[in-house]
Amino acid sequence: MLRRVVYTSRSIGGAGLSTVSLAHILGAGERNNRRDQITSGLVVHGDRILQALEGPANEVGRTLARVQADPRHTDVEILVDTTTTRRVTGEAIALCDDPEAFLRAVSLPCLSLMTAEVAEAFVERRLAA
Ligand SMILES: Cc1cc2nc3c(=O)[nH]c(=O)nc-3n(C[C@H](O)[C@H](O)[C@H](O)COP(=O)(O)O)c2cc1C
């Protein structure tokens, strides 16, 4: 069994995550998630962040604890926390290269309006695809 967590958060410092912060997050994510058998998808839009983390339950728990304690973002809100046998993410950490398209796909103008229902529906659609 795998654990899937989807959370939203808000980056610290005005205009969103800096390129340097993002590069560091992607670097750490690539290295650690590979080691921990975690796959993950990250959407960054303005100062809003959405991440899905999937993998062995204990590893997801450890990763989430580090991520939640990271001072580069705040207001971490867990929308989905479930067990599953199938992943919807495929890479160690994949940054969504078209956040506007992601928002259109979930019919939201802004990531801050993301709800558990919308996140769950998106996951279900990915599983059905
Ligand atoms: C929005 C966000 C997402 C992150 N995602 C991950 C992740 O998927 N995996 C990870 O190991 N660290 C992630 N981090 C970084 C961790 O908070 C932490 O800096 C890192 O795990 C420390 O790793 P290190 O001890 O190898 O440097 C993320 C941080 C932020 C702010």
PDBQT file of the ligand as one rigid body, heavy atoms in Angstrom, charges set to zero:
ROOT
HETATM    1  C1  LIG A 201       6.971  23.466  -1.675  1.00  0.00    +0.000 C 
HETATM    2  C2  LIG A 201       8.109  22.562  -1.262  1.00  0.00    +0.000 A 
HETATM    3  C3  LIG A 201       8.166  21.252  -1.739  1.00  0.00    +0.000 A 
HETATM    4  C4  LIG A 201       9.193  20.406  -1.382  1.00  0.00    +0.000 A 
HETATM    5  N1  LIG A 201       9.206  19.119  -1.842  1.00  0.00    +0.000 NA
HETATM    6  C5  LIG A 201      10.167  18.267  -1.411  1.00  0.00    +0.000 A 
HETATM    7  C6  LIG A 201      10.151  16.903  -1.801  1.00  0.00    +0.000 A 
HETATM    8  O1  LIG A 201       9.287  16.445  -2.557  1.00  0.00    +0.000 OA
HETATM    9  N2  LIG A 201      11.141  16.104  -1.329  1.00  0.00    +0.000 N 
HETATM   10  C7  LIG A 201      12.115  16.558  -0.509  1.00  0.00    +0.000 A 
HETATM   11  O2  LIG A 201      12.970  15.772  -0.089  1.00  0.00    +0.000 OA
HETATM   12  N3  LIG A 201      12.169  17.844  -0.128  1.00  0.00    +0.000 NA
HETATM   13  C8  LIG A 201      11.215  18.707  -0.561  1.00  0.00    +0.000 A 
HETATM   14  N4  LIG A 201      11.258  20.027  -0.174  1.00  0.00    +0.000 N 
HETATM   15  C9  LIG A 201      12.443  20.499   0.563  1.00  0.00    +0.000 C 
HETATM   16  C10 LIG A 201      12.378  20.147   2.028  1.00  0.00    +0.000 C 
HETATM   17  O3  LIG A 201      11.560  21.096   2.694  1.00  0.00    +0.000 OA
HETATM   18  C11 LIG A 201      13.791  20.165   2.632  1.00  0.00    +0.000 C 
HETATM   19  O4  LIG A 201      14.429  21.393   2.359  1.00  0.00    +0.000 OA
HETATM   20  C12 LIG A 201      14.640  19.059   2.054  1.00  0.00    +0.000 C 
HETATM   21  O5  LIG A 201      13.947  17.840   2.071  1.00  0.00    +0.000 OA
HETATM   22  C13 LIG A 201      15.932  18.913   2.843  1.00  0.00    +0.000 C 
HETATM   23  O6  LIG A 201      16.701  17.947   2.199  1.00  0.00    +0.000 OA
HETATM   24  P1  LIG A 201      18.261  17.810   2.440  1.00  0.00    +0.000 P 
HETATM   25  O7  LIG A 201      18.400  17.556   3.938  1.00  0.00    +0.000 OA
HETATM   26  O8  LIG A 201      18.660  16.645   1.607  1.00  0.00    +0.000 OA
HETATM   27  O9  LIG A 201      18.887  19.109   1.989  1.00  0.00    +0.000 OA
HETATM   28  C14 LIG A 201      10.222  20.884  -0.516  1.00  0.00    +0.000 A 
HETATM   29  C15 LIG A 201      10.155  22.190  -0.031  1.00  0.00    +0.000 A 
HETATM   30  C16 LIG A 201       9.116  23.046  -0.401  1.00  0.00    +0.000 A 
HETATM   31  C17 LIG A 201       9.090  24.450   0.151  1.00  0.00    +0.000 C 
ENDROOT
TORSDOF 0
